[in-house]
């Protein structure tokens, strides 16, 4: 492996940017410690998923017994141990297969994409390295912390892999570990918020924000505004003048902890049963996670339309409403906070909510591996998740962002799914604003490719020999949407190209799709 790493380094162009120079300083020898090896494996899997989905081509007749892929930009041959989480990448060079570690994989991907696209890729290679280093820090932190006792919180804080088809799912902006680890859900963090006082004439808000006033007390002439401590550190220079002239007061920490959820910038306070979503000026997956003014301005309209759709669906499905937002007019995006419904008023009696992404990744107490009858469990799961998404689309013109991280599945005492809860109005689209075909493509990607494919894969992995796709076909076919027959007959599904999207510097909301084999058509 060391020999191949030297060959790979030597193949790079002489003129290098800062990111490439940083990569050349990375030690290409495999990590000796167990945490380092685990971090490499966790970080390599989603990057390989992206490379295989978006760039690589099958290479029939390649040397060796395992299937191989050709990278068209460089002509190199790559093979991996296939599965939901690809592993053990090898590259063919000098007449033999050479195992490569995560640093070499990053260099391989970077050179391939420069030749494949003709673009330099910006900071993405550094983000891939940061993502791997973040995983190592998270694994080390988890070894000395105790997971939350609540299975819901455990499911939200379980995502060490994260997005399984993103090149750098755990990158945290490149900052030092100490700046973000105290707020990391994957490290089982919990922390108090910082309470600010905003002078009343500087408050901007819309919708129902009364829950914020119950978090503490503000002095006369001021209104309460909770802040995420990480975000306060990130925008300290911007806010300094407002603190200096009295428009903004620092009132101290809350008297209670909040738990960061899988979204990192959204926290949950269990006693008040309250979710709060903050701006966070850090790139997480494809976007800087700031609450942008234009999104906040349309939040009430989108949330109201979605709430009406769910009111017509009945109690078996629930929408966690984004009730309103509050901020300071002089730092509208930087200090914005969205108030979101809690869980208890929406749950059917006795049900325990679990994050769908946690079911795909796995956590202690997950009902998925314990399902004695995978077909019955899967039928119950589909019966809760699929009908609300399709009915909201067809009958109400609401395109849910029904991916793994925005869906909660509530289970009964036996672990059987009995309810689905959906969230995040920011990701919802309305057919009044987008063509139906574009809305359908987005729904198919979020619901089928991002969501059902992952849960189906996890179920089949836990129950060898079980085929989950006939049940999905039956579930979809029960709905009389004009798009369903074509979906069931199409040879392909839309797969979002997160690697190419980030490499080309496209906006995170500018989804681009490549065709994937459709398991529904078998």
C-alpha positions as CSV (number, residue, x, y, z in Angstrom):
1,X,0.0,0.0,0.0
2,X,2.8,2.4,0.8
3,X,4.3,1.9,-2.6
4,X,1.0,2.6,-4.4
5,X,0.6,5.8,-2.2
6,X,3.9,7.0,-3.5
7,X,2.8,6.3,-7.1
8,X,-0.4,8.2,-6.5
9,X,1.3,11.3,-5.0
10,X,3.8,11.3,-7.9
11,X,1.0,11.4,-10.4
12,X,-0.3,14.7,-9.2
13,X,0.4,18.0,-11.2
14,X,3.3,20.1,-10.0
15,X,1.1,23.3,-9.6
16,X,-1.0,22.8,-6.5
17,X,-3.5,24.8,-4.6
18,X,-3.6,25.2,-0.8
19,X,-6.0,22.3,-0.4
20,X,-3.8,20.0,-2.4
21,X,-0.7,21.0,-0.4
22,X,-2.6,20.3,2.8
23,X,-3.5,16.9,1.5
24,X,0.1,16.1,0.6
25,X,0.9,16.6,4.3
26,X,-1.5,14.0,5.3
27,X,0.1,10.8,6.5
28,X,-0.8,8.1,3.9
29,X,0.2,5.2,6.2
30,X,-2.8,3.4,7.7
31,X,-3.7,4.4,11.2
32,X,-2.4,2.1,13.8
33,X,-5.0,2.8,16.5
34,X,-8.4,1.1,16.4
35,X,-10.3,4.4,16.5
36,X,-8.4,5.6,13.5
37,X,-9.1,2.4,11.5
38,X,-12.8,2.7,12.4
39,X,-12.9,6.3,11.4
40,X,-11.3,5.5,8.0
41,X,-14.0,2.8,7.4
42,X,-16.8,5.1,8.4
43,X,-15.5,8.0,6.3
44,X,-14.7,5.8,3.2
45,X,-18.2,4.2,3.0
46,X,-20.3,7.2,1.9
47,X,-17.5,8.6,-0.3
48,X,-17.3,5.2,-2.1
49,X,-21.1,5.2,-2.4
50,X,-20.9,8.6,-4.1
51,X,-18.0,7.6,-6.4
52,X,-19.8,4.3,-7.5
53,X,-23.1,6.0,-8.0
54,X,-22.0,9.2,-9.8
55,X,-18.8,8.5,-11.6
56,X,-17.5,4.9,-11.8
57,X,-18.4,2.5,-14.6
58,X,-18.6,-1.3,-14.4
59,X,-15.4,-2.9,-15.8
60,X,-16.2,-6.4,-17.0
61,X,-13.2,-8.7,-17.4
62,X,-11.0,-6.7,-14.9
63,X,-8.4,-8.8,-13.1
64,X,-9.5,-10.6,-10.0
65,X,-12.6,-12.3,-8.8
66,X,-14.4,-9.3,-7.3
67,X,-16.4,-6.9,-9.6
68,X,-14.4,-3.9,-10.5
69,X,-15.2,-0.4,-11.7
70,X,-13.3,1.9,-14.1
71,X,-12.9,5.6,-13.2
72,X,-13.3,7.2,-16.6
73,X,-11.3,10.4,-15.9
74,X,-8.1,8.6,-15.0
75,X,-8.8,5.2,-16.4
76,X,-7.9,3.6,-13.1
77,X,-9.6,0.4,-11.9
78,X,-11.2,0.3,-8.5
79,X,-12.8,-2.5,-6.6
80,X,-14.5,-2.6,-3.2
81,X,-16.3,-5.0,-0.9
82,X,-19.8,-4.1,-2.0
83,X,-22.9,-3.6,0.2
84,X,-24.8,-0.7,1.7
85,X,-21.6,0.5,3.2
86,X,-18.7,-0.3,0.7
87,X,-15.4,-1.1,2.2
88,X,-11.8,-2.1,1.6
89,X,-11.1,-0.1,-1.6
90,X,-8.3,-1.4,-3.9
91,X,-6.8,0.1,-7.0
92,X,-5.1,-1.8,-9.7
93,X,-1.5,-0.6,-10.4
94,X,1.7,-2.3,-11.6
95,X,-0.1,-5.6,-12.3
96,X,-1.6,-6.0,-8.8
97,X,-4.4,-4.8,-6.6
98,X,-3.3,-2.4,-3.9
99,X,-5.4,-1.6,-0.8
100,X,-5.8,2.1,-0.1
101,X,-6.7,4.0,3.0
102,X,-8.9,7.0,3.3
103,X,-6.2,9.7,2.6
104,X,-5.3,7.9,-0.6
105,X,-9.0,7.5,-1.5
106,X,-9.5,11.2,-1.2
107,X,-6.5,11.9,-3.5
108,X,-7.8,9.3,-5.9
109,X,-11.3,10.9,-6.0
110,X,-9.9,14.4,-6.3
111,X,-7.7,13.6,-9.3
112,X,-10.5,11.6,-10.9
113,X,-13.0,14.5,-10.6
114,X,-10.5,17.1,-11.8
115,X,-10.1,15.1,-15.0
116,X,-13.8,14.1,-15.2
117,X,-15.2,17.6,-14.8
118,X,-12.3,19.9,-15.7
119,X,-12.9,21.8,-12.4
120,X,-10.6,22.1,-9.4
121,X,-13.2,21.2,-6.7
122,X,-12.5,24.0,-4.3
123,X,-12.4,23.0,-0.6
124,X,-14.2,19.6,-1.0
125,X,-11.0,17.4,-0.6
126,X,-10.2,19.2,2.6
127,X,-13.8,18.7,3.7
128,X,-13.5,15.0,3.1
129,X,-10.4,14.9,5.4
130,X,-12.2,17.0,8.0
131,X,-15.2,14.7,7.9
132,X,-12.9,11.7,8.6
133,X,-11.2,13.5,11.4
134,X,-14.5,14.5,12.9
135,X,-15.6,10.9,12.9
136,X,-12.4,10.0,14.8
137,X,-13.2,12.7,17.4
138,X,-16.8,11.5,17.7
139,X,-15.8,7.9,18.2
140,X,-13.3,8.9,20.9
141,X,-15.9,11.0,22.6
142,X,-18.6,8.3,22.5
143,X,-16.2,5.9,24.2
144,X,-16.2,8.2,27.3
145,X,-19.9,9.2,27.3
146,X,-23.1,7.5,28.1
147,X,-25.9,7.4,25.5
148,X,-29.2,8.9,26.6
149,X,-31.7,6.6,28.2
150,X,-34.6,7.8,26.0
151,X,-34.7,5.6,22.8
152,X,-35.9,8.6,20.8
153,X,-32.9,10.7,21.8
154,X,-30.6,7.7,21.2
155,X,-32.0,7.4,17.7
156,X,-31.4,11.1,17.0
157,X,-27.8,10.9,18.2
158,X,-26.8,7.7,16.5
159,X,-25.6,8.9,13.1
160,X,-21.8,8.3,13.0
161,X,-22.0,7.6,9.2
162,X,-24.6,10.2,8.6
163,X,-25.7,10.7,5.0
164,X,-24.7,7.5,3.3
165,X,-24.3,9.1,-0.2
166,X,-22.3,12.3,0.7
167,X,-18.6,12.7,0.3
168,X,-18.1,14.5,3.6
169,X,-21.2,13.9,5.8
170,X,-19.5,14.8,9.1
171,X,-17.4,17.8,8.1
172,X,-17.9,20.6,10.7
173,X,-16.5,23.6,8.9
174,X,-12.8,22.8,9.4
175,X,-12.8,24.3,12.9
176,X,-10.9,22.8,15.9
177,X,-12.6,19.9,17.6
178,X,-13.1,21.9,20.8
179,X,-15.2,24.4,18.9
180,X,-17.9,22.0,17.9
181,X,-17.6,18.7,19.9
182,X,-19.6,20.1,22.9
183,X,-22.6,20.5,20.6
184,X,-22.3,17.3,18.6
185,X,-25.3,15.0,18.7
186,X,-23.1,12.0,17.7
187,X,-21.1,12.6,20.9
188,X,-24.3,12.4,23.0
189,X,-23.9,16.1,23.8
190,X,-26.4,18.1,25.8
191,X,-25.9,21.7,26.8
192,X,-27.8,24.9,27.9
193,X,-28.7,27.6,25.5
194,X,-27.6,31.2,25.9
195,X,-30.4,33.6,26.6
196,X,-30.2,37.0,25.0
197,X,-32.3,40.1,25.5
198,X,-33.2,42.0,22.3
199,X,-34.4,45.6,22.7
200,X,-38.1,45.5,21.9
201,X,-37.8,47.9,19.0
202,X,-35.2,45.6,17.4
203,X,-37.3,42.4,17.6
204,X,-38.5,40.8,14.3
205,X,-40.9,37.8,14.5
206,X,-43.7,36.0,12.7
207,X,-46.1,33.4,13.8
208,X,-46.5,31.9,17.3
209,X,-43.3,32.4,19.3
210,X,-44.8,32.5,22.8
211,X,-42.8,29.4,23.9
212,X,-39.6,31.5,23.8
213,X,-40.9,33.9,26.4
214,X,-41.3,30.9,28.9
215,X,-37.6,30.1,28.7
216,X,-36.6,32.7,31.2
217,X,-37.1,36.4,32.0
218,X,-36.0,39.5,30.2
219,X,-35.5,43.0,31.7
220,X,-38.0,45.7,31.0
221,X,-37.8,46.9,27.4
222,X,-36.3,43.7,26.1
223,X,-37.6,40.4,24.7
224,X,-36.0,36.9,25.2
225,X,-34.1,35.3,22.3
226,X,-32.4,32.0,22.9
227,X,-29.1,31.4,21.0
228,X,-27.1,28.4,20.2
229,X,-23.7,28.9,21.9
230,X,-21.7,27.6,18.9
231,X,-23.5,30.1,16.6
232,X,-22.7,32.9,19.1
233,X,-19.0,32.1,18.9
234,X,-19.2,32.0,15.1
235,X,-20.8,35.4,14.7
236,X,-19.2,37.1,17.7
237,X,-17.6,39.9,15.7
238,X,-20.8,40.7,13.9
239,X,-22.7,41.0,17.1
240,X,-20.1,43.0,19.1
241,X,-21.5,46.5,18.2
242,X,-25.0,45.4,19.3
243,X,-23.8,44.2,22.6
244,X,-21.8,47.5,23.0
245,X,-24.7,49.8,22.4
246,X,-27.3,47.9,24.3
247,X,-29.5,46.6,21.5
248,X,-28.5,43.1,22.7
249,X,-27.9,41.8,26.2
250,X,-26.3,38.5,27.3
251,X,-28.6,37.2,30.1
252,X,-26.8,34.0,30.8
253,X,-27.4,30.3,30.2
254,X,-30.8,28.6,30.5
255,X,-31.4,26.6,33.6
256,X,-31.9,23.5,31.7
257,X,-30.0,21.4,29.0
258,X,-31.1,20.8,25.5
259,X,-30.3,17.8,23.3
260,X,-29.0,18.4,19.8
261,X,-30.8,16.2,17.2
262,X,-29.4,14.7,14.0
263,X,-29.7,18.0,12.3
264,X,-27.1,19.4,14.6
265,X,-28.6,23.0,14.7
266,X,-32.0,21.8,16.0
267,X,-32.3,21.0,19.7
268,X,-34.9,19.3,21.8
269,X,-35.9,20.2,25.3
270,X,-37.8,17.1,26.7
271,X,-39.4,18.7,29.7
272,X,-41.0,21.4,27.7
273,X,-41.4,19.1,24.7
274,X,-40.1,21.8,22.5
275,X,-37.8,21.8,19.4
276,X,-35.8,24.9,18.5
277,X,-34.0,25.3,15.2
278,X,-31.2,27.8,14.9
279,X,-29.0,29.3,12.3
280,X,-25.5,27.8,12.2
281,X,-22.9,29.3,10.0
282,X,-21.2,26.0,9.2
283,X,-21.4,23.9,6.1
284,X,-23.0,20.6,7.0
285,X,-23.3,18.3,3.9
286,X,-24.3,20.6,1.0
287,X,-25.2,23.9,2.7
288,X,-24.2,26.6,5.1
289,X,-26.9,25.9,7.7
290,X,-28.1,29.5,8.2
291,X,-31.8,30.3,8.4
292,X,-31.9,32.4,5.3
293,X,-34.3,35.4,5.3
294,X,-36.1,34.2,2.1
295,X,-36.8,30.8,3.6
296,X,-38.0,32.4,6.9
297,X,-40.4,34.7,5.0
298,X,-42.1,31.8,3.3
299,X,-42.2,29.5,6.3
300,X,-45.7,30.4,7.5
301,X,-47.3,29.8,4.1
302,X,-45.5,26.5,3.6
303,X,-46.2,25.3,7.2
304,X,-49.9,26.3,7.0
305,X,-50.4,24.4,3.8
306,X,-48.7,21.3,5.2
307,X,-50.6,21.5,8.4
308,X,-53.9,21.6,6.5
309,X,-52.9,18.6,4.5
310,X,-52.1,16.6,7.6
311,X,-55.3,17.7,9.3
312,X,-57.2,15.9,6.5
313,X,-55.0,12.7,6.8
314,X,-56.2,11.8,10.3
315,X,-54.2,10.9,13.5
316,X,-52.2,8.1,12.0
317,X,-49.8,10.7,10.5
318,X,-48.6,13.9,12.1
319,X,-46.8,17.1,11.1
320,X,-44.5,18.8,13.5
321,X,-45.4,22.4,12.8
322,X,-42.8,25.2,12.6
323,X,-45.0,27.6,14.5
324,X,-43.0,30.8,14.0
325,X,-39.7,32.5,14.2
326,X,-38.1,35.3,16.2
327,X,-34.8,37.2,15.6
328,X,-33.2,40.6,15.9
329,X,-33.7,43.0,13.0
330,X,-30.0,43.9,12.9
331,X,-28.9,40.2,12.7
332,X,-31.9,38.7,11.0
333,X,-30.4,35.5,9.8
334,X,-27.5,35.2,12.3
335,X,-29.8,35.0,15.4
336,X,-33.0,33.6,13.9
337,X,-34.7,30.7,15.9
338,X,-37.7,28.7,14.7
339,X,-40.1,27.3,17.2
340,X,-41.3,23.8,16.3
341,X,-44.0,21.5,17.8
342,X,-43.0,18.9,20.3
343,X,-43.9,15.3,20.1
344,X,-46.3,14.4,22.9
345,X,-49.4,16.2,21.5
346,X,-49.0,14.3,18.2
347,X,-48.1,10.8,19.3
348,X,-50.7,8.0,19.4
349,X,-51.0,6.6,22.9
350,X,-48.1,4.4,24.0
351,X,-46.0,4.9,20.9
352,X,-42.3,5.7,21.0
353,X,-40.9,7.9,18.2
354,X,-37.7,7.0,16.5
355,X,-35.7,8.7,13.8
356,X,-35.9,6.9,10.5
357,X,-32.2,7.6,9.8
358,X,-31.4,6.0,13.2
359,X,-33.2,2.9,12.1
360,X,-31.1,2.8,8.9
361,X,-27.8,3.3,10.8
362,X,-28.6,1.2,13.9
363,X,-28.6,2.0,17.6
364,X,-29.0,0.2,20.8
365,X,-32.7,-0.7,21.2
366,X,-33.6,-0.3,17.5
367,X,-36.7,-2.5,16.7
368,X,-35.5,-3.2,13.1
369,X,-33.0,-6.0,13.8
370,X,-35.3,-7.5,16.4
371,X,-38.2,-7.9,14.0
372,X,-39.1,-11.6,14.1
373,X,-41.2,-11.3,11.0
374,X,-39.5,-8.8,8.7
375,X,-42.3,-8.9,6.2
376,X,-45.0,-7.9,8.7
377,X,-42.7,-5.2,10.2
378,X,-41.9,-3.8,6.8
379,X,-45.6,-3.8,5.7
380,X,-46.4,-1.9,8.9
381,X,-43.6,0.6,8.2
382,X,-44.7,1.2,4.7
383,X,-48.3,1.6,5.8
384,X,-47.4,4.5,8.0
385,X,-44.8,6.3,5.9
386,X,-46.0,6.0,2.3
387,X,-49.7,7.0,2.4
388,X,-49.2,10.4,4.0
389,X,-46.4,11.4,1.6
390,X,-48.4,10.4,-1.5
391,X,-51.7,11.8,-0.3
392,X,-50.2,15.1,0.7
393,X,-48.6,15.4,-2.8
394,X,-51.6,14.3,-4.9
395,X,-54.6,15.7,-2.9
396,X,-53.0,18.8,-1.3
397,X,-50.1,19.8,-3.5
398,X,-47.6,19.4,-0.7
399,X,-44.2,17.9,-1.5
400,X,-42.7,16.6,1.7
401,X,-39.0,16.3,2.1
402,X,-39.7,12.8,3.4
403,X,-36.1,11.7,3.7
404,X,-34.6,9.7,6.5
405,X,-33.7,12.7,8.7
406,X,-37.1,14.4,8.4
407,X,-39.2,11.3,9.3
408,X,-39.9,9.9,12.7
409,X,-41.5,6.5,12.9
410,X,-43.4,5.7,16.2
411,X,-43.5,2.1,17.3
412,X,-45.6,0.2,19.8
413,X,-44.4,-1.9,22.7
414,X,-43.7,-4.8,20.3
415,X,-41.6,-2.5,18.1
416,X,-44.2,-2.4,15.3
417,X,-44.5,0.9,13.4
418,X,-47.9,2.5,14.2
419,X,-47.4,6.2,13.1
420,X,-45.2,8.5,11.0
421,X,-44.3,12.0,12.0
422,X,-42.8,14.4,9.5
423,X,-41.0,17.7,10.1
424,X,-39.1,20.7,8.6
425,X,-41.2,23.1,6.6
426,X,-38.0,24.7,5.2
427,X,-37.6,21.6,3.0
428,X,-41.3,21.4,1.8
429,X,-42.2,22.5,-1.7
430,X,-45.7,23.4,-2.9
431,X,-47.0,22.4,-6.3
432,X,-48.4,25.9,-6.5
433,X,-44.7,27.0,-6.9
434,X,-43.1,24.2,-8.8
435,X,-44.1,22.0,-11.8
436,X,-45.8,18.8,-10.8
437,X,-43.1,16.7,-12.6
438,X,-40.3,18.5,-10.6
439,X,-42.2,18.0,-7.4
440,X,-42.7,14.3,-8.2
441,X,-39.0,13.8,-8.9
442,X,-38.1,15.4,-5.6
443,X,-40.6,13.2,-3.7
444,X,-39.4,10.0,-5.4
445,X,-35.8,10.9,-4.5
446,X,-36.6,11.8,-0.9
447,X,-39.1,9.0,-0.2
448,X,-38.0,6.1,-2.3
449,X,-34.2,6.6,-3.0
450,X,-33.1,8.4,0.2
451,X,-35.5,6.8,2.6
452,X,-37.1,3.5,1.6
453,X,-33.9,2.2,-0.2
454,X,-31.9,2.6,3.0
455,X,-34.5,1.0,5.4
456,X,-35.0,-1.8,2.9
457,X,-31.3,-2.4,2.7
458,X,-30.9,-2.4,6.5
459,X,-33.8,-4.9,6.8
460,X,-32.4,-7.2,4.1
461,X,-29.0,-7.0,5.7
462,X,-30.4,-8.1,9.1
463,X,-32.6,-10.8,7.6
464,X,-30.6,-12.5,4.8
465,X,-32.7,-13.8,2.0
466,X,-35.6,-11.4,2.6
467,X,-36.6,-9.3,-0.5
468,X,-38.3,-6.1,0.7
469,X,-39.2,-4.7,-2.8
470,X,-42.5,-6.6,-3.5
471,X,-44.0,-5.0,-0.4
472,X,-42.9,-1.5,-1.6
473,X,-44.5,-2.2,-5.0
474,X,-47.8,-3.2,-3.4
475,X,-47.7,-0.2,-1.1
476,X,-47.2,2.3,-4.0
477,X,-49.7,0.5,-6.3
478,X,-52.5,1.1,-3.7
479,X,-52.4,4.8,-4.6
480,X,-54.2,6.1,-7.6
481,X,-51.7,8.7,-8.7
482,X,-51.1,9.1,-12.4
483,X,-47.3,8.8,-11.8
484,X,-47.3,5.5,-10.0
485,X,-47.6,3.1,-13.1
486,X,-44.6,4.8,-14.7
487,X,-42.6,4.7,-11.5
488,X,-43.2,1.0,-11.1
489,X,-42.3,0.3,-14.7
490,X,-39.3,2.7,-15.1
491,X,-35.9,1.0,-15.3
492,X,-34.3,3.9,-13.3
493,X,-34.9,6.2,-10.3
494,X,-33.4,9.7,-9.7
495,X,-30.3,9.6,-7.6
496,X,-29.0,12.9,-6.2
497,X,-25.4,13.6,-7.2
498,X,-24.0,15.0,-3.9
499,X,-20.4,14.4,-4.9
500,X,-20.7,16.2,-8.2
501,X,-22.9,18.9,-6.8
502,X,-20.3,19.8,-4.2
503,X,-17.3,19.4,-6.6
504,X,-18.9,21.8,-9.1
505,X,-19.8,24.3,-6.4
506,X,-23.6,24.2,-7.2
507,X,-26.1,25.5,-4.7
508,X,-27.2,22.9,-2.2
509,X,-30.8,23.4,-3.2
510,X,-30.0,22.9,-6.8
511,X,-30.6,19.1,-6.9
512,X,-29.2,17.2,-9.8
513,X,-30.0,13.6,-10.5
514,X,-28.5,10.7,-12.3
515,X,-30.4,7.5,-13.1
516,X,-30.1,4.6,-10.7
517,X,-31.3,1.0,-11.3
518,X,-34.9,0.8,-10.1
519,X,-35.6,-2.2,-7.8
520,X,-39.3,-1.6,-8.1
521,X,-39.2,-2.6,-11.8
522,X,-37.9,-6.1,-11.2
